[in-house]
Amino acid sequence: MNFKDLQLDHVAIRVTNMERSAKWYAEMLGFKRVQPEEWGPFPIMMIGSNSGVALFPAKSDKPKPLPDGDWLNAFHFAFRISRTGLDYAMEHLRARGVEFEF
């Protein structure tokens, strides 16, 4: 399998304070805010050079405690790929019986 043009596009994170989080990514990491008007209030995309973070509102103001162990809790990860690469990836996944939505 060859995905030479594959890049991590963004990681989506649910946060309790979107404006404070956007400010942190801007001030600490130098990310630029991208939020087209047609998106509405979210997500707020904070973009670095080739990838970034998509900020979404938390479903609750109270964070849920995590179970014991080491955990990564992310809303979603998105990859950037050319259309040709995407077509190849979908064919590759279908051939292996992997279900997905596009």
Residue pairs with C-beta under 8 A, 6 or more apart in sequence:
1 92
3 81
3 85
3 88
3 89
4 85
5 81
5 82
5 85
6 79
6 80
6 81
6 85
7 50
7 51
7 79
7 80
7 81
8 51
8 77
8 78
8 79
8 80
9 51
9 52
9 78
9 79
9 80
10 45
10 47
10 51
10 52
10 53
10 54
10 77
10 78
11 51
11 53
11 54
11 74
11 76
11 77
11 78
12 43
12 53
12 54
12 55
12 56
12 74
12 75
12 76
12 77
12 78
13 21
13 53
13 54
13 55
13 56
13 74
13 75
14 56
14 57
14 58
14 59
14 75
15 21
15 55
15 56
15 57
15 58
16 57
16 58
16 61
16 63
18 41
18 42
18 44
18 55
18 56
18 57
21 44
21 55
22 33
22 44
22 46
22 55
25 31
25 46
25 53
25 55
26 32
26 33
26 46
29 46
29 48
30 48
31 46
31 47
31 48
31 52
31 53
32 46
32 47
33 44
33 45
33 46
33 47
34 45
34 46
34 47
34 52
35 43
35 44
35 45
41 57
42 55
42 56
42 57
43 54
43 55
43 56
44 54
44 55
45 52
45 53
45 54
45 55
46 52
46 53
46 54
46 55
51 80
54 75
54 78
56 75
66 73
81 89
90 100
90 102
93 100
